[in-house]
Amino acid sequence: MTKQRRTFTPEFKREAACLVLDQGYSHIDAARSLGLVESALRRWVNQLQQERGGITPTSKALTPEQQKIQELEARINRLEREKSILKKATALLMAEEHERSR
């Protein structure tokens, strides 16, 4: 029988990390009180510190500001892909039109 992996929302992770960063709990005490593995809490604390320093994480962001940045970056990437497709389609259509006019 396999143990199912627990998942946590970014809000929960942020609040757990805030216990250590803002309220002075030790990693061990906060992890025990929340029923977490200490290593997971340490990762969340490190990530929150980096986000507060302005570094956009590669994983799902914890702070609302970094979440918005990730959403906007994803939107930019999608729009750039769409623009590239449209450029290629336009070039193809122009080439076909040029061949027909000959």
Biopython code that builds the backbone (N, CA, C, O; Angstrom):
import numpy as np
from Bio.PDB.StructureBuilder import StructureBuilder

atoms = [
    (1, "MET", "N", (0.838, -1.173, 0.000)),
    (1, "MET", "CA", (0.000, 0.000, 0.000)),
    (1, "MET", "C", (0.889, 1.244, 0.000)),
    (1, "MET", "O", (1.749, 1.404, 0.866)),
    (2, "THR", "N", (0.673, 2.116, -0.975)),
    (2, "THR", "CA", (1.511, 3.306, -1.081)),
    (2, "THR", "C", (0.882, 4.457, -0.311)),
    (2, "THR", "O", (-0.339, 4.582, -0.224)),
    (3, "LYS", "N", (1.737, 5.278, 0.236)),
    (3, "LYS", "CA", (1.283, 6.444, 0.982)),
    (3, "LYS", "C", (1.054, 7.584, 0.002)),
    (3, "LYS", "O", (1.914, 7.892, -0.824)),
    (4, "GLN", "N", (-0.110, 8.203, 0.103)),
    (4, "GLN", "CA", (-0.430, 9.292, -0.821)),
    (4, "GLN", "C", (0.293, 10.561, -0.378)),
    (4, "GLN", "O", (0.321, 10.899, 0.806)),
    (5, "ARG", "N", (0.867, 11.243, -1.337)),
    (5, "ARG", "CA", (1.617, 12.468, -1.065)),
    (5, "ARG", "C", (0.661, 13.615, -0.774)),
    (5, "ARG", "O", (-0.312, 13.828, -1.498)),
    (6, "ARG", "N", (0.947, 14.347, 0.291)),
    (6, "ARG", "CA", (0.109, 15.483, 0.662)),
    (6, "ARG", "C", (0.479, 16.691, -0.195)),
    (6, "ARG", "O", (1.639, 16.886, -0.558)),
    (7, "THR", "N", (-0.529, 17.489, -0.506)),
    (7, "THR", "CA", (-0.281, 18.725, -1.243)),
    (7, "THR", "C", (-0.778, 19.892, -0.400)),
    (7, "THR", "O", (-1.729, 19.758, 0.371)),
    (8, "PHE", "N", (-0.128, 21.029, -0.555)),
    (8, "PHE", "CA", (-0.459, 22.209, 0.219)),
    (8, "PHE", "C", (-0.629, 23.394, -0.720)),
    (8, "PHE", "O", (0.053, 23.497, -1.740)),
    (9, "THR", "N", (-1.535, 24.274, -0.368)),
    (9, "THR", "CA", (-1.763, 25.474, -1.176)),
    (9, "THR", "C", (-0.621, 26.464, -0.948)),
    (9, "THR", "O", (0.051, 26.414, 0.082)),
    (10, "PRO", "N", (-0.404, 27.356, -1.904)),
    (10, "PRO", "CA", (0.616, 28.392, -1.693)),
    (10, "PRO", "C", (0.330, 29.243, -0.448)),
    (10, "PRO", "O", (1.254, 29.691, 0.230)),
    (11, "GLU", "N", (-0.947, 29.460, -0.157)),
    (11, "GLU", "CA", (-1.310, 30.245, 1.024)),
    (11, "GLU", "C", (-0.879, 29.544, 2.300)),
    (11, "GLU", "O", (-0.351, 30.182, 3.211)),
    (12, "PHE", "N", (-1.102, 28.226, 2.374)),
    (12, "PHE", "CA", (-0.690, 27.458, 3.549)),
    (12, "PHE", "C", (0.829, 27.505, 3.705)),
    (12, "PHE", "O", (1.347, 27.703, 4.804)),
    (13, "LYS", "N", (1.529, 27.321, 2.588)),
    (13, "LYS", "CA", (2.991, 27.347, 2.631)),
    (13, "LYS", "C", (3.494, 28.703, 3.114)),
    (13, "LYS", "O", (4.420, 28.781, 3.922)),
    (14, "ARG", "N", (2.870, 29.780, 2.606)),
    (14, "ARG", "CA", (3.273, 31.125, 3.012)),
    (14, "ARG", "C", (3.035, 31.333, 4.499)),
    (14, "ARG", "O", (3.900, 31.861, 5.199)),
    (15, "GLU", "N", (1.864, 30.922, 4.990)),
    (15, "GLU", "CA", (1.544, 31.089, 6.408)),
    (15, "GLU", "C", (2.485, 30.265, 7.281)),
    (15, "GLU", "O", (2.906, 30.724, 8.343)),
    (16, "ALA", "N", (2.815, 29.056, 6.843)),
    (16, "ALA", "CA", (3.741, 28.224, 7.608)),
    (16, "ALA", "C", (5.119, 28.877, 7.662)),
    (16, "ALA", "O", (5.753, 28.897, 8.717)),
    (17, "ALA", "N", (5.579, 29.402, 6.550)),
    (17, "ALA", "CA", (6.890, 30.062, 6.516)),
    (17, "ALA", "C", (6.874, 31.341, 7.353)),
    (17, "ALA", "O", (7.886, 31.703, 7.954)),
    (18, "CYS", "N", (5.735, 32.021, 7.392)),
    (18, "CYS", "CA", (5.622, 33.242, 8.199)),
    (18, "CYS", "C", (5.752, 32.947, 9.688)),
    (18, "CYS", "O", (6.212, 33.799, 10.447)),
    (19, "LEU", "N", (5.353, 31.749, 10.116)),
    (19, "LEU", "CA", (5.536, 31.385, 11.517)),
    (19, "LEU", "C", (7.011, 31.487, 11.900)),
    (19, "LEU", "O", (7.346, 31.952, 12.989)),
    (20, "VAL", "N", (7.877, 31.053, 11.007)),
    (20, "VAL", "CA", (9.311, 31.073, 11.278)),
    (20, "VAL", "C", (9.883, 32.469, 11.073)),
    (20, "VAL", "O", (10.613, 32.978, 11.924)),
    (21, "LEU", "N", (9.551, 33.087, 9.943)),
    (21, "LEU", "CA", (10.161, 34.368, 9.602)),
    (21, "LEU", "C", (9.617, 35.543, 10.417)),
    (21, "LEU", "O", (10.381, 36.410, 10.841)),
    (22, "ASP", "N", (8.319, 35.572, 10.634)),
    (22, "ASP", "CA", (7.703, 36.746, 11.240)),
    (22, "ASP", "C", (7.354, 36.572, 12.715)),
    (22, "ASP", "O", (7.342, 37.542, 13.474)),
    (23, "GLN", "N", (7.069, 35.331, 13.118)),
    (23, "GLN", "CA", (6.605, 35.122, 14.487)),
    (23, "GLN", "C", (7.642, 34.468, 15.387)),
    (23, "GLN", "O", (7.378, 34.239, 16.568)),
    (24, "GLY", "N", (8.812, 34.165, 14.849)),
    (24, "GLY", "CA", (9.914, 33.687, 15.677)),
    (24, "GLY", "C", (9.888, 32.229, 16.076)),
    (24, "GLY", "O", (10.650, 31.825, 16.954)),
    (25, "TYR", "N", (9.044, 31.434, 15.465)),
    (25, "TYR", "CA", (9.052, 30.004, 15.762)),
    (25, "TYR", "C", (10.319, 29.376, 15.187)),
    (25, "TYR", "O", (10.857, 29.857, 14.189)),
    (26, "SER", "N", (10.785, 28.319, 15.808)),
    (26, "SER", "CA", (11.897, 27.581, 15.218)),
    (26, "SER", "C", (11.319, 26.694, 14.117)),
    (26, "SER", "O", (10.121, 26.412, 14.091)),
    (27, "HIS", "N", (12.185, 26.267, 13.219)),
    (27, "HIS", "CA", (11.739, 25.375, 12.146)),
    (27, "HIS", "C", (11.125, 24.106, 12.734)),
    (27, "HIS", "O", (10.089, 23.633, 12.267)),
    (28, "ILE", "N", (11.763, 23.569, 13.748)),
    (28, "ILE", "CA", (11.311, 22.310, 14.346)),
    (28, "ILE", "C", (9.941, 22.483, 14.995)),
    (28, "ILE", "O", (9.042, 21.672, 14.772)),
    (29, "ASP", "N", (9.777, 23.544, 15.801)),
    (29, "ASP", "CA", (8.499, 23.755, 16.480)),
    (29, "ASP", "C", (7.365, 24.004, 15.496)),
    (29, "ASP", "O", (6.275, 23.452, 15.649)),
    (30, "ALA", "N", (7.613, 24.827, 14.493)),
    (30, "ALA", "CA", (6.574, 25.121, 13.507)),
    (30, "ALA", "C", (6.196, 23.865, 12.724)),
    (30, "ALA", "O", (5.017, 23.603, 12.489)),
    (31, "ALA", "N", (7.191, 23.102, 12.327)),
    (31, "ALA", "CA", (6.923, 21.870, 11.567)),
    (31, "ALA", "C", (6.115, 20.887, 12.399)),
    (31, "ALA", "O", (5.158, 20.293, 11.902)),
    (32, "ARG", "N", (6.490, 20.712, 13.656)),
    (32, "ARG", "CA", (5.749, 19.788, 14.524)),
    (32, "ARG", "C", (4.314, 20.241, 14.733)),
    (32, "ARG", "O", (3.388, 19.433, 14.668)),
    (33, "SER", "N", (4.127, 21.537, 14.985)),
    (33, "SER", "CA", (2.776, 22.021, 15.264)),
    (33, "SER", "C", (1.869, 21.905, 14.044)),
    (33, "SER", "O", (0.655, 21.767, 14.188)),
    (34, "LEU", "N", (2.440, 21.960, 12.854)),
    (34, "LEU", "CA", (1.643, 21.858, 11.631)),
    (34, "LEU", "C", (1.614, 20.440, 11.057)),
    (34, "LEU", "O", (0.919, 20.174, 10.076)),
    (35, "GLY", "N", (2.374, 19.533, 11.676)),
    (35, "GLY", "CA", (2.411, 18.160, 11.180)),
    (35, "GLY", "C", (3.159, 18.024, 9.869)),
    (35, "GLY", "O", (2.778, 17.243, 8.997)),
    (36, "LEU", "N", (4.235, 18.800, 9.741)),
    (36, "LEU", "CA", (5.021, 18.810, 8.501)),
    (36, "LEU", "C", (6.384, 18.186, 8.714)),
    (36, "LEU", "O", (6.846, 18.026, 9.843)),
    (37, "VAL", "N", (7.007, 17.842, 7.625)),
    (37, "VAL", "CA", (8.403, 17.444, 7.637)),
    (37, "VAL", "C", (9.225, 18.727, 7.669)),
    (37, "VAL", "O", (8.952, 19.669, 6.925)),
    (38, "GLU", "N", (10.229, 18.756, 8.532)),
    (38, "GLU", "CA", (11.009, 19.981, 8.699)),
    (38, "GLU", "C", (11.663, 20.443, 7.404)),
    (38, "GLU", "O", (11.752, 21.644, 7.150)),
    (39, "SER", "N", (12.119, 19.506, 6.585)),
    (39, "SER", "CA", (12.797, 19.884, 5.343)),
    (39, "SER", "C", (11.854, 20.645, 4.398)),
    (39, "SER", "O", (12.282, 21.564, 3.700)),
    (40, "ALA", "N", (10.585, 20.264, 4.380)),
    (40, "ALA", "CA", (9.620, 20.970, 3.528)),
    (40, "ALA", "C", (9.437, 22.397, 4.024)),
    (40, "ALA", "O", (9.408, 23.339, 3.231)),
    (41, "LEU", "N", (9.313, 22.552, 5.342)),
    (41, "LEU", "CA", (9.147, 23.888, 5.902)),
    (41, "LEU", "C", (10.375, 24.742, 5.622)),
    (41, "LEU", "O", (10.242, 25.929, 5.324)),
    (42, "ARG", "N", (11.555, 24.168, 5.711)),
    (42, "ARG", "CA", (12.785, 24.926, 5.418)),
    (42, "ARG", "C", (12.798, 25.402, 3.969)),
    (42, "ARG", "O", (13.215, 26.527, 3.694)),
    (43, "ARG", "N", (12.344, 24.557, 3.036)),
    (43, "ARG", "CA", (12.261, 24.958, 1.623)),
    (43, "ARG", "C", (11.313, 26.131, 1.460)),
    (43, "ARG", "O", (11.615, 27.084, 0.743)),
    (44, "TRP", "N", (10.164, 26.064, 2.126)),
    (44, "TRP", "CA", (9.175, 27.130, 2.010)),
    (44, "TRP", "C", (9.705, 28.431, 2.600)),
    (44, "TRP", "O", (9.478, 29.506, 2.046)),
    (45, "VAL", "N", (10.412, 28.332, 3.726)),
    (45, "VAL", "CA", (10.981, 29.524, 4.357)),
    (45, "VAL", "C", (12.015, 30.152, 3.421)),
    (45, "VAL", "O", (12.023, 31.367, 3.221)),
    (46, "ASN", "N", (12.884, 29.319, 2.853)),
    (46, "ASN", "CA", (13.895, 29.837, 1.921)),
    (46, "ASN", "C", (13.247, 30.476, 0.703)),
    (46, "ASN", "O", (13.680, 31.534, 0.245)),
    (47, "GLN", "N", (12.216, 29.840, 0.184)),
    (47, "GLN", "CA", (11.526, 30.387, -0.986)),
    (47, "GLN", "C", (10.874, 31.720, -0.644)),
    (47, "GLN", "O", (10.960, 32.664, -1.429)),
    (48, "LEU", "N", (10.230, 31.814, 0.502)),
    (48, "LEU", "CA", (9.572, 33.059, 0.887)),
    (48, "LEU", "C", (10.592, 34.174, 1.083)),
    (48, "LEU", "O", (10.342, 35.318, 0.704)),
    (49, "GLN", "N", (11.738, 33.846, 1.672)),
    (49, "GLN", "CA", (12.793, 34.847, 1.825)),
    (49, "GLN", "C", (13.254, 35.358, 0.465)),
    (49, "GLN", "O", (13.442, 36.561, 0.285)),
    (50, "GLN", "N", (13.437, 34.456, -0.486)),
    (50, "GLN", "CA", (13.865, 34.859, -1.824)),
    (50, "GLN", "C", (12.795, 35.708, -2.507)),
    (50, "GLN", "O", (13.110, 36.715, -3.141)),
    (51, "GLU", "N", (11.536, 35.303, -2.379)),
    (51, "GLU", "CA", (10.456, 36.074, -3.002)),
    (51, "GLU", "C", (10.368, 37.469, -2.404)),
    (51, "GLU", "O", (10.157, 38.447, -3.121)),
    (52, "ARG", "N", (10.528, 37.557, -1.111)),
    (52, "ARG", "CA", (10.506, 38.871, -0.469)),
    (52, "ARG", "C", (11.680, 39.723, -0.929)),
    (52, "ARG", "O", (11.611, 40.951, -0.905)),
    (53, "GLY", "N", (12.753, 39.068, -1.345)),
    (53, "GLY", "CA", (13.910, 39.776, -1.884)),
    (53, "GLY", "C", (13.766, 40.120, -3.358)),
    (53, "GLY", "O", (14.668, 40.716, -3.947)),
    (54, "GLY", "N", (12.640, 39.750, -3.959)),
    (54, "GLY", "CA", (12.386, 40.108, -5.352)),
    (54, "GLY", "C", (12.758, 39.050, -6.360)),
    (54, "GLY", "O", (12.707, 39.307, -7.563)),
    (55, "ILE", "N", (13.131, 37.872, -5.909)),
    (55, "ILE", "CA", (13.511, 36.798, -6.829)),
    (55, "ILE", "C", (12.274, 35.977, -7.175)),
    (55, "ILE", "O", (11.609, 35.447, -6.285)),
    (56, "THR", "N", (11.968, 35.873, -8.454)),
    (56, "THR", "CA", (10.833, 35.066, -8.900)),
    (56, "THR", "C", (11.238, 33.601, -8.891)),
    (56, "THR", "O", (12.224, 33.235, -9.532)),
    (57, "PRO", "N", (10.498, 32.751, -8.177)),
    (57, "PRO", "CA", (10.865, 31.336, -8.083)),
    (57, "PRO", "C", (10.521, 30.566, -9.351)),
    (57, "PRO", "O", (9.700, 30.994, -10.162)),
    (58, "THR", "N", (11.172, 29.420, -9.496)),
    (58, "THR", "CA", (10.847, 28.551, -10.628)),
    (58, "THR", "C", (9.629, 27.691, -10.304)),
    (58, "THR", "O", (8.907, 27.273, -11.210)),
    (59, "SER", "N", (9.395, 27.424, -9.022)),
    (59, "SER", "CA", (8.200, 26.678, -8.623)),
    (59, "SER", "C", (7.054, 27.654, -8.396)),
    (59, "SER", "O", (7.211, 28.856, -8.611)),
    (60, "LYS", "N", (5.921, 27.155, -7.971)),
    (60, "LYS", "CA", (4.752, 28.004, -7.750)),
    (60, "LYS", "C", (5.051, 29.014, -6.652)),
    (60, "LYS", "O", (5.505, 28.656, -5.565)),
    (61, "ALA", "N", (4.791, 30.272, -6.951)),
    (61, "ALA", "CA", (5.108, 31.371, -6.033)),
    (61, "ALA", "C", (4.215, 31.339, -4.797)),
    (61, "ALA", "O", (3.087, 30.849, -4.833)),
    (62, "LEU", "N", (4.755, 31.877, -3.697)),
    (62, "LEU", "CA", (4.011, 31.934, -2.443)),
    (62, "LEU", "C", (3.365, 33.291, -2.214)),
    (62, "LEU", "O", (2.263, 33.369, -1.671)),
    (63, "THR", "N", (4.034, 34.353, -2.620)),
    (63, "THR", "CA", (3.485, 35.686, -2.372)),
    (63, "THR", "C", (2.593, 36.107, -3.540)),
    (63, "THR", "O", (2.843, 35.723, -4.682)),
    (64, "PRO", "N", (1.556, 36.893, -3.258)),
    (64, "PRO", "CA", (0.652, 37.328, -4.331)),
    (64, "PRO", "C", (1.377, 38.100, -5.437)),
    (64, "PRO", "O", (1.037, 37.976, -6.613)),
    (65, "GLU", "N", (2.375, 38.896, -5.052)),
    (65, "GLU", "CA", (3.112, 39.669, -6.056)),
    (65, "GLU", "C", (3.862, 38.749, -7.020)),
    (65, "GLU", "O", (3.824, 38.944, -8.235)),
    (66, "GLN", "N", (4.540, 37.750, -6.465)),
    (66, "GLN", "CA", (5.287, 36.825, -7.310)),
    (66, "GLN", "C", (4.347, 35.936, -8.125)),
    (66, "GLN", "O", (4.678, 35.550, -9.246)),
    (67, "GLN", "N", (3.173, 35.607, -7.567)),
    (67, "GLN", "CA", (2.180, 34.847, -8.327)),
    (67, "GLN", "C", (1.737, 35.646, -9.545)),
    (67, "GLN", "O", (1.607, 35.092, -10.637)),
    (68, "LYS", "N", (1.505, 36.949, -9.365)),
    (68, "LYS", "CA", (1.095, 37.803, -10.474)),
    (68, "LYS", "C", (2.201, 37.894, -11.526)),
    (68, "LYS", "O", (1.932, 37.857, -12.726)),
    (69, "ILE", "N", (3.446, 38.011, -11.063)),
    (69, "ILE", "CA", (4.577, 38.059, -11.996)),
    (69, "ILE", "C", (4.628, 36.779, -12.818)),
    (69, "ILE", "O", (4.820, 36.830, -14.033)),
    (70, "GLN", "N", (4.458, 35.625, -12.163)),
    (70, "GLN", "CA", (4.477, 34.356, -12.898)),
    (70, "GLN", "C", (3.338, 34.283, -13.912)),
    (70, "GLN", "O", (3.534, 33.811, -15.032)),
    (71, "GLU", "N", (2.148, 34.747, -13.524)),
    (71, "GLU", "CA", (1.014, 34.751, -14.464)),
    (71, "GLU", "C", (1.316, 35.630, -15.668)),
    (71, "GLU", "O", (1.045, 35.241, -16.804)),
    (72, "LEU", "N", (1.872, 36.807, -15.430)),
    (72, "LEU", "CA", (2.179, 37.724, -16.526)),
    (72, "LEU", "C", (3.285, 37.178, -17.424)),
    (72, "LEU", "O", (3.227, 37.327, -18.644)),
    (73, "GLU", "N", (4.289, 36.548, -16.825)),
    (73, "GLU", "CA", (5.358, 35.952, -17.639)),
    (73, "GLU", "C", (4.811, 34.827, -18.509)),
    (73, "GLU", "O", (5.205, 34.690, -19.667)),
    (74, "ALA", "N", (3.908, 34.025, -17.959)),
    (74, "ALA", "CA", (3.296, 32.956, -18.748)),
    (74, "ALA", "C", (2.473, 33.536, -19.898)),
    (74, "ALA", "O", (2.480, 33.006, -21.009)),
    (75, "ARG", "N", (1.774, 34.618, -19.622)),
    (75, "ARG", "CA", (0.972, 35.271, -20.669)),
    (75, "ARG", "C", (1.872, 35.839, -21.767)),
    (75, "ARG", "O", (1.566, 35.713, -22.953)),
    (76, "ILE", "N", (2.969, 36.458, -21.373)),
    (76, "ILE", "CA", (3.919, 36.992, -22.351)),
    (76, "ILE", "C", (4.452, 35.873, -23.230)),
    (76, "ILE", "O", (4.519, 36.019, -24.451)),
    (77, "ASN", "N", (4.830, 34.756, -22.620)),
    (77, "ASN", "CA", (5.352, 33.621, -23.395)),
    (77, "ASN", "C", (4.325, 33.109, -24.394)),
    (77, "ASN", "O", (4.659, 32.819, -25.543)),
    (78, "ARG", "N", (3.062, 32.998, -23.950)),
    (78, "ARG", "CA", (2.002, 32.524, -24.849)),
    (78, "ARG", "C", (1.802, 33.493, -26.007)),
    (78, "ARG", "O", (1.672, 33.076, -27.157)),
    (79, "LEU", "N", (1.777, 34.785, -25.701)),
    (79, "LEU", "CA", (1.585, 35.787, -26.758)),
    (79, "LEU", "C", (2.753, 35.805, -27.742)),
    (79, "LEU", "O", (2.550, 35.993, -28.942)),
    (80, "GLU", "N", (3.962, 35.613, -27.248)),
    (80, "GLU", "CA", (5.122, 35.568, -28.144)),
    (80, "GLU", "C", (5.059, 34.352, -29.056)),
    (80, "GLU", "O", (5.421, 34.440, -30.230)),
    (81, "ARG", "N", (4.602, 33.210, -28.528)),
    (81, "ARG", "CA", (4.434, 32.021, -29.374)),
    (81, "ARG", "C", (3.373, 32.268, -30.440)),
    (81, "ARG", "O", (3.558, 31.912, -31.604)),
    (82, "GLU", "N", (2.257, 32.883, -30.034)),
    (82, "GLU", "CA", (1.200, 33.186, -31.006)),
    (82, "GLU", "C", (1.700, 34.142, -32.074)),
    (82, "GLU", "O", (1.393, 33.973, -33.255)),
    (83, "LYS", "N", (2.466, 35.142, -31.670)),
    (83, "LYS", "CA", (3.009, 36.112, -32.629)),
    (83, "LYS", "C", (3.938, 35.416, -33.623)),
    (83, "LYS", "O", (3.910, 35.710, -34.818)),
    (84, "SER", "N", (4.747, 34.508, -33.130)),
    (84, "SER", "CA", (5.660, 33.768, -33.996)),
    (84, "SER", "C", (4.884, 32.933, -35.017)),
    (84, "SER", "O", (5.253, 32.876, -36.190)),
    (85, "ILE", "N", (3.818, 32.295, -34.567)),
    (85, "ILE", "CA", (2.983, 31.498, -35.474)),
    (85, "ILE", "C", (2.363, 32.394, -36.537)),
    (85, "ILE", "O", (2.342, 32.037, -37.715)),
    (86, "LEU", "N", (1.867, 33.539, -36.133)),
    (86, "LEU", "CA", (1.252, 34.469, -37.091)),
    (86, "LEU", "C", (2.268, 34.988, -38.099)),
    (86, "LEU", "O", (1.946, 35.144, -39.276)),
    (87, "LYS", "N", (3.490, 35.256, -37.652)),
    (87, "LYS", "CA", (4.535, 35.704, -38.587)),
    (87, "LYS", "C", (4.819, 34.642, -39.632)),
    (87, "LYS", "O", (4.939, 34.943, -40.820)),
    (88, "LYS", "N", (4.928, 33.394, -39.184)),
    (88, "LYS", "CA", (5.210, 32.295, -40.113)),
    (88, "LYS", "C", (4.053, 32.105, -41.085)),
    (88, "LYS", "O", (4.266, 31.871, -42.274)),
    (89, "ALA", "N", (2.825, 32.207, -40.576)),
    (89, "ALA", "CA", (1.655, 32.046, -41.442)),
    (89, "ALA", "C", (1.588, 33.171, -42.466)),
    (89, "ALA", "O", (1.264, 32.934, -43.629)),
    (90, "THR", "N", (1.890, 34.382, -42.045)),
    (90, "THR", "CA", (1.878, 35.524, -42.960)),
    (90, "THR", "C", (2.931, 35.352, -44.047)),
    (90, "THR", "O", (2.669, 35.609, -45.222)),
    (91, "ALA", "N", (4.117, 34.919, -43.651)),
    (91, "ALA", "CA", (5.181, 34.708, -44.632)),
    (91, "ALA", "C", (4.790, 33.630, -45.635)),
    (91, "ALA", "O", (5.060, 33.758, -46.829)),
    (92, "LEU", "N", (4.156, 32.574, -45.150)),
    (92, "LEU", "CA", (3.712, 31.495, -46.027)),
    (92, "LEU", "C", (2.647, 31.987, -47.004)),
    (92, "LEU", "O", (2.708, 31.684, -48.195)),
    (93, "LEU", "N", (1.683, 32.739, -46.507)),
    (93, "LEU", "CA", (0.636, 33.269, -47.372)),
    (93, "LEU", "C", (1.192, 34.262, -48.393)),
    (93, "LEU", "O", (0.768, 34.273, -49.548)),
    (94, "MET", "N", (2.123, 35.078, -47.971)),
    (94, "MET", "CA", (2.736, 36.040, -48.893)),
    (94, "MET", "C", (3.527, 35.305, -49.982)),
    (94, "MET", "O", (3.522, 35.722, -51.140)),
    (95, "ALA", "N", (4.197, 34.226, -49.613)),
    (95, "ALA", "CA", (4.950, 33.452, -50.605)),
    (95, "ALA", "C", (4.004, 32.811, -51.615)),
    (95, "ALA", "O", (4.286, 32.794, -52.813)),
    (96, "GLU", "N", (2.876, 32.282, -51.126)),
    (96, "GLU", "CA", (1.890, 31.694, -52.029)),
    (96, "GLU", "C", (1.307, 32.755, -52.955)),
    (96, "GLU", "O", (1.119, 32.503, -54.145)),
    (97, "GLU", "N", (1.025, 33.917, -52.430)),
    (97, "GLU", "CA", (0.477, 34.999, -53.224)),
    (97, "GLU", "C", (1.471, 35.442, -54.297)),
    (97, "GLU", "O", (1.108, 35.714, -55.441)),
    (98, "HIS", "N", (2.743, 35.504, -53.883)),
    (98, "HIS", "CA", (3.793, 35.891, -54.834)),
    (98, "HIS", "C", (3.894, 34.862, -55.951)),
    (98, "HIS", "O", (4.078, 35.242, -57.108)),
    (99, "GLU", "N", (3.778, 33.566, -55.644)),
    (99, "GLU", "CA", (3.841, 32.512, -56.658)),
    (99, "GLU", "C", (2.650, 32.597, -57.619)),
    (99, "GLU", "O", (2.800, 32.354, -58.817)),
    (100, "ARG", "N", (1.472, 32.940, -57.095)),
    (100, "ARG", "CA", (0.282, 33.037, -57.941)),
    (100, "ARG", "C", (0.350, 34.210, -58.891)),
    (100, "ARG", "O", (-0.171, 34.138, -60.004)),
    (101, "SER", "N", (0.981, 35.282, -58.474)),
    (101, "SER", "CA", (1.024, 36.493, -59.313)),
    (101, "SER", "C", (2.060, 36.385, -60.417)),
    (101, "SER", "O", (2.108, 37.260, -61.282)),
    (102, "ARG", "N", (2.860, 35.388, -60.425)),
    (102, "ARG", "CA", (3.876, 35.230, -61.476)),
    (102, "ARG", "C", (3.297, 34.747, -62.754)),
    (102, "ARG", "O", (4.024, 34.565, -63.731)),
]
sb = StructureBuilder()
sb.init_structure("model")
sb.init_model(0)
sb.init_chain("A")
sb.init_seg("    ")
for serial, (resi, resn, name, xyz) in enumerate(atoms, 1):
    if name == "N":
        sb.init_residue(resn, " ", resi, " ")
    sb.init_atom(name, np.array(xyz, "f"), 0.0, 1.0, " ", f" {name:<3s}", serial, name[0])
structure = sb.get_structure()
